[in-house]
Amino acid sequence: MTGSSSHSVRSVAERMSAIVNEFAADAEWEAKYARVIQKGKALAELPAAYRDEKFKVKGCQSQVWLHAELSPEGRMRLHGDSDAVIVRGLVACLIEVYGDAKPSEILASSPNFLKDIGFDSHLSPSRANGLHAMVKQIYLYAAAFDALARSGSPR
């Protein structure tokens, strides 16, 4: 599940709203966790080249890899994975929201949707810290790509 073209027509804000609404359909947290796990199972396999130390997210208790690249259209394509089932699902949620978005749009957004879903209060402290580390990494990728675009440098 790298950024697909269906994401292109929806803004990051629209995707954030959609995922909040999707999780709101589940009243119980057991069902929300099942939804997270299902999203992780649907996540595309991470190419072996990205299972490298340089793509590991620091601050995660489990192993998490995140790689970003810029498409010719100037959209950020995200690839990710984790060795933990729930964390893999969280990676999938982040890719669903931020994948195939313009770096400037990512930078202009706030990750409040995570709190709106309830991840801040229902994940263990170590998982919540890891989730915030993943978000921080995505925003760092976006900042780097945005700076390159502004400078006119090649990717």
N, C-alpha and C positions, 0 to 999 in steps of 0.2 A: 504494500500500500504506500507507494510513494505518491507524490502529489498527482492526482488524476485530473483530467480536463474538466470533470464535473465541478471540482473545487473552484476553477477559474471564474465561474460566473457568480459565485457566492463570496461575499466579503468575509474577512476573518470574524467580524462582529456577528454576521449572520450565522456562521458556523458555530461560534461560541453559544449563541442563543439556541441553535438547533440541538447541540449536545446537552445543554442544560435541560431543555424540554424533554429530550430522550430519557435522561436519567430521572427526571421528575415523574415519569410514568411509573417508576418503581417506588412503592411506598416503603418497603423494607430494605435495610442495608444488605441483607443476604442476596436479594435480587439485584441490587446495584453491583455488588461484587461479581455476581454471575455475569452481568452485562460487561463489566471490565474484562473478565477472563475471556468471554466470547470475542471481544474486540481484539484481544491479544492473539487468540487462535486464528483470526482472520488476517492478521498482519502478514504482509509479504515476507518471505525469507530474506534475511539480511545477506547481501553478497559477502563472500568470505574475505574479500579485500578490506571490508569495513570492520571486521572483527579484529581490529588491531588496537594496541595499547593507546595509540594517539587519538582514537575515536571514543575511548572510554570516558564516561562522565564522572568527574571527580565529585565526591560527596554522596555517592550512592552506596548503600550497604551491599546491594546485589551488583552484579556486573551489568552495566548498561552501556550500550554503544549508540552514538548518534553521529550521523554524518549528514552534511548538507552540501548541496551544489546548486549553482545558479543555472536555470534553463536559458536557452537562447532568447526567450521572451522576458527574461529578467525576473522569473519567479523562483522562489527557493524550494528545491526538492529535498525532502527529508527521508532519510533511511534510518531505521533504528531497530533495536532488539534488546532483550534482557534474558538472563538465565532464570529469572523468577517469574512465575506465571502472572501474578497480579501486576507486577512492574511492567511486564511486556504489554499488558492491557493498557496501562497508563501511558506507555510510549505510543501505543496505537491511538489513544485519545488525543495526544498532543499532535501527532502527525495528521490526524483527521482535521484538527482545527487550523494548524499552521502550514501544512503541506501545500505547496503550489501557490503560496501567497507572495506578494511583492515584499521584499525586506522592509521597505518604508511603512507598509501597512501593518506588519508585525510590530515594528517599533512604536507605532502610533496607538497600539492596542494595549490593554491591561489584562493580565491573566486572572481577572476576578471570577471568571467562569468556574475555576477550580473550587473556589470558596462557595459559589452559588450551588454547585453540585453537592458540596459537603465533604470534599476530599480533605480539606484542612482539619476538620473535626473528627472524621471517621477513619483516617489512616493512622497507623502507628507513627509515633514521632520520627522514627528512622525512615519510614516510607515517605512521609510528608516532606522531610528534608531532602530526600532523593528526588521527589517530584519537583521541588523548587530548584534543585540543581539542574535537572533536565530543562526546565523552562528557562533558566538563566543561560544555559548553553545555546538554546535556540535563539534567544535574543542576542547573544554574542555573535553567532553566525550571521544573523540579520544585520547587526551593526557593521560587521566587517564587509558584507556584500553591499550594504547601502553606502559605506564610505568609498568602496571601489567604484560604484556607479557614479557617485558625485565627483570623483576625481577624474573620471573618464579612462581609468586604467583598464587594461584587459583583465579578464578573469583568470 
